[in-house]
Amino acid sequence: MRDNVALSWNRAALDAVRQVRMGPPIVARALHVLHAAMYDAWAAHHDRALGSRLGDDLRRPPAERAPEARREAASFAAHRALADLFPAQAGAFAKLMGELGYDPDAVGPEGSPSAVGVEAARAVLAFRHGDGANQLGDLGPEPGGPAAAYADWTGYRPVNSLLELVDPNRWQPLPTADGLGQRFLVPHWGLVAPFALEAGWRLRPRLGPRRHPGRGYAVQAAQLLAAGAALTDEHKAIAEYWADGPGSETPPGHWCLLAQQVSVRDGHGLDEDAPLFFALTAALLDAGIACWDAKRAFDSVRPITAVRFLYAGQEVLAWGGPGLGPRPIKGDEWRPYLPTPPFGEFPSGHSTFSAAAAMVLARFTGSDRFGASATVPAGSSLVEPGVTPAADVVLSWPTFADAADQAGRSRRYGGIHFKAGDLVGRVLGATVGARCWRAAAELFSGGRAGPAAA
C-alpha cells in the first residue's frame, strides 16, 4: 500500500530500535512519540479528530484535507520525530523520505502539509523532552554531571549487591561480562508523564509479590523449578519467540509487528493506521510507565536469586543447560532458560505490555479475533541451537487475548518470572489498555484528550 506511510515509518522506527538496543519502556515511548507526531499531523487534515498536543489549532480548511496532504504531513512529522529520537540514524530517515518522494529540507510555507507536519512533531517533542524520561540527559541527582540520555535522576540504589544478598525479597544485580554487574533499567520510569493515566502509581497493584519467609515465596520457587524441569520443545519455542531481548524490537515493537499484520489483514490505509498506531503506542507507553512504577516500588527479587537462595546446598531436579534436558543439579547453580533482565521481577513487563496492546487492537478492530500464527523452525533455538525444537513448532493465536496470554506465560517458561508477576501484569495491562483506548477514542471523535495529552 503505497499511501500507507504509517507502516513505512513504523518499520523504520523498529529498524532503529534494533540498532540502538533500547530497553522496552524507552522503546514504547519512542514509538509513541513517532505515532503521536504522525497522528497529530494527520488529524490536522481530518474533519473531526483532535490532535493530542494542539487540539484543532492546526486544522486545515476542507479544501486542503486531501489524502496526499495527509500523507505528506504525516511523513514530515515522522521524519522530524525520528531524527530527534535516533539522531545517529538520521541518514536512514532522510533516505526513506526520498523514497516516499519528499525532500526533508524542503519545508513549505505556514499551513502547507510539510509545515503542518513539522509543527505537529515540534509540539509533541517539546512536551516529551520535559516528560521525566530524561531523553536529553538534562536531569540528574548531581546537577552539572555528565549528560546521559534516559539516565536515572532519582538516585536509586539496590539494597543487595553483586556479592551480598541482604534481603531475599529485593532485586539483586547479576554479574555482567564487564564485571560491573547489572544496573536497574530506568528506575525513574514510573515518573514519566503518561498519555491517559493520571500518574504511574495510580494503578500500582495493591498486593505485591510473595515475600520470604512466607510459604508463598517458597511455593512459587518450587513451581518454577518444576516447570523448568518439564520444559517441552513447545514451551521453549514459546519462550524464545516472545523473548524480545537486546538487539530486537523488544515487546512494544513486537506488538507493532503484530499490528502491521492486522493492517495488512484488514486492508488499512493511512486513515486507519494513523489512529490505530497512535492508540496502540499510547497504551504501550502507559503500560511501561505503570509497570515500571510497580517494579521500582516493589523492587522484587528475580527467580534466579530466590531459587539459589532457597536451595543452596541442596540438589534439585531442573533444566540442566543447553542440550542437557532435566537432571539433578546444585540448587545454588540453577539458571533459567532465558537470560534474566536487569530490573525487578514484579510485575511482568511482557504481560503488561501485551495485555494493553491486545486490548487496544481488539477495541480498534471491533473484535478480539486475530487468527495469526508463526512457525518456529526446527533447530532454530538460540539457547539450544541445532537441537531445539526437534521439529517445526507452530504457534497460533485465534484472538489477541490468546497472543497476550501466551506472551505472559513465555516468561514463566523462560524462568524469569513467577506466576503472580505474570498474572498481575496481565490485569494491569488490560486496565491500562482500556483507559488508553477511551482517551484515544475521544480524540478521534473530536472529544477531550486524556489527562497528560490535554
C-alpha positions, -999 to 999 in steps of 0.1 A, spaced: 0 0 0 19 30 -13 0 56 6 2 39 40 32 57 52 23 48 88 36 13 81 67 26 64 77 48 93 68 22 119 92 -2 102 119 25 101 115 31 138 117 -7 146 149 -9 125 164 20 145 154 3 178 171 -29 169 204 -10 162 205 12 194 194 -16 218 169 5 239 151 -10 269 114 -19 265 98 12 282 121 36 263 111 18 231 74 22 239 79 60 245 99 64 213 72 46 193 45 68 208 64 100 201 66 89 164 30 80 161 17 109 182 35 133 158 21 114 128 -14 113 142 -14 150 151 -3 159 115 -30 135 101 -56 149 125 -50 184 112 -63 172 78 -93 153 93 -129 165 97 -133 158 134 -102 142 150 -83 164 176 -45 164 179 -30 151 211 -10 183 218 -26 212 199 -62 201 196 -77 216 165 -52 246 163 -36 230 132 -69 222 115 -67 229 78 -97 240 57 -117 213 39 -102 220 5 -67 212 20 -76 178 35 -68 156 5 -52 122 10 -19 134 -4 -18 163 21 -23 138 50 4 116 36 29 144 33 21 160 66 24 126 84 58 119 67 73 152 76 61 147 112 76 112 113 109 123 99 113 152 124 103 129 154 126 100 145 156 123 137 152 137 173 148 102 189 175 85 169 200 112 156 226 85 147 201 71 122 192 104 106 206 93 72 183 63 71 153 85 78 163 111 51 167 82 26 132 70 34 118 105 29 134 104 -6 119 71 -13 85 84 -4 90 114 -28 99 141 -3 128 164 4 131 166 42 148 200 39 121 215 17 95 226 42 68 247 27 52 279 39 30 280 70 -1 259 66 14 237 39 13 199 46 50 198 53 49 227 76 19 213 95 38 180 99 69 197 113 48 219 137 29 188 149 62 170 156 77 200 174 47 202 198 50 165 206 87 167 211 86 198 232 62 181 256 81 148 257 115 165 262 102 175 296 82 144 305 106 130 330 121 103 307 153 123 306 158 118 269 181 148 267 201 138 298 195 171 314 181 157 347 202 140 374 208 138 412 240 156 407 234 189 387 262 196 363 272 160 359 278 142 326 246 141 305 233 106 296 201 100 277 174 83 298 197 82 329 181 77 363 176 110 381 161 97 413 192 82 430 180 46 430 205 22 447 198 -16 451 196 -30 486 216 -61 475 250 -60 459 266 -84 435 283 -103 463 259 -100 492 222 -108 494 210 -86 523 173 -90 517 160 -121 497 128 -102 488 146 -75 469 162 -73 435 199 -83 433 220 -72 403 236 -102 384 272 -104 371 279 -90 337 308 -95 312 324 -62 321 325 -71 358 304 -41 369 271 -60 373 236 -52 362 221 -17 367 184 -14 372 169 -2 339 153 32 341 141 31 378 127 66 373 103 55 346 72 54 368 75 92 370 73 97 332 42 117 321 16 92 307 -10 96 280 -42 86 297 -32 77 333 -31 104 359 2 91 371 22 59 370 15 50 406 -23 53 404 -27 17 391 0 2 414 -11 -33 424 -24 -34 460 -10 -69 466 27 -72 459 49 -102 453 52 -132 476 77 -125 504 101 -146 524 97 -162 549 61 -167 538 50 -200 523 40 -184 490 76 -174 484 88 -210 486 58 -223 467 64 -200 437 101 -211 436 91 -248 437 66 -242 409 92 -226 387 117 -254 394 92 -280 384 82 -261 353 118 -258 342 124 -295 346 93 -302 325 100 -278 296 89 -292 262 100 -281 228 68 -261 225 75 -243 258 110 -235 247 97 -222 213 72 -200 231 98 -186 254 122 -178 226 96 -165 202 84 -139 227 119 -132 243 124 -99 225 157 -93 243 186 -69 235 190 -62 198 154 -70 190 124 -47 186 115 -55 223 80 -63 235 64 -29 224 80 -33 190 68 -69 187 32 -57 192 37 -32 165 48 -60 142 15 -78 151 -4 -46 144 13 -44 110 -2 -79 103 -37 -66 113 -32 -36 90 -25 -59 60 -52 -83 70 -79 -56 71 -66 -36 41 -58 -5 61 -45 28 47 -31 58 65 -66 69 76 -69 37 96 -33 32 107 -26 68 119 -52 64 147 -45 27 152 -8 31 159 -14 62 179 -38 44 203 -16 12 204 16 31 212 -2 53 238 -12 21 256 23 7 253 37 40 267 14 39 297 19 2 302 56 8 306 51 36 330 26 18 352 47 -14 352 80 3 359 64 22 388 55 -11 404 89 -27 396 106 2 414 81 3 443 83 -34 450 120 -38 439 113 -75 439 137 -105 437 141 -124 404 137 -162 403 174 -168 398 182 -151 431 153 -166 450 159 -202 438 196 -201 446 189 -187 480 163 -212 489 180 -243 475 216 -235 484 234 -267 495 206 -289 481 202 -310 450 173 -301 427 158 -315 395 160 -288 369 168 -279 333 205 -287 331 216 -262 305 217 -261 267 210 -295 252 211 -313 285 174 -316 295 162 -321 331 188 -335 355 199 -332 392 219 -300 398 231 -280 427 204 -256 438 228 -226 440 238 -233 404 203 -231 390 197 -209 360 167 -200 339 162 -210 303 164 -173 292 188 -146 305 174 -125 334 168 -88 325 182 -60 347 152 -49 367 128 -62 394 105 -91 388 71 -79 398 50 -74 377 60 -88 343 66 -62 316 58 -87 288 24 -94 304 16 -57 310 27 -46 275 9 -75 258 -24 -72 276 -25 -34 270 -18 -39 233 -43 -67 229 -70 -46 245 -64 -17 220 -62 -40 190 -95 -56 199 -112 -23 206 -100 -7 174 -109 -36 152 -142 -42 170 -133 -79 177 -109 -99 196 -104 -121 165 -68 -123 154 -62 -155 135 -25 -152 132 3 -178 136 41 -181 135 63 -211 127 94 -217 148 117 -238 126 133 -270 138 168 -264 153 163 -226 153 168 -221 190 194 -196 201 196 -212 235 199 -248 221 210 -242 185 205 -271 161 187 -291 188 155 -273 197 129 -277 186 133 -312 172 106 -304 146 88 -272 135 65 -257 161 35 -237 150 23 -211 174 -12 -198 167 -34 -171 183 -71 -172 175 -76 -140 194 -55 -110 205 -60 -121 241 -46 -156 233 -14 -139 220 -11 -117 251 -16 -146 274 10 -167 256 34 -138 258 29 -137 296 33 -175 300 65 -173 279 83 -155 307 75 -183 332 87 -209 307 119 -188 304 123 -190 342 125 -152 347 90 -146 361 69 -161 388 32 -169 382 19 -139 402 41 -115 383 26 -127 350 -10 -127 361 -8 -94 379 9 -79 348 -20 -91 326 -46 -74 348 -25 -42 350 -20 -42 312 -57 -47 304 -67 -19 327 -41 4 311 -52 -6 276 -89 1 283 -81 36 297 -59 45 268 -84 33 243 -111 55 259 -89 86 258 -77 80 223 -113 73 210 -124 107 224 -97 124 204 -107 105 173 -143 117 177 -133 153 185 -138 150 222 -114 158 250 -80 143 254 -66 122 282 -50 139 313 -14 140 300 -24 150 265 -49 177 273 
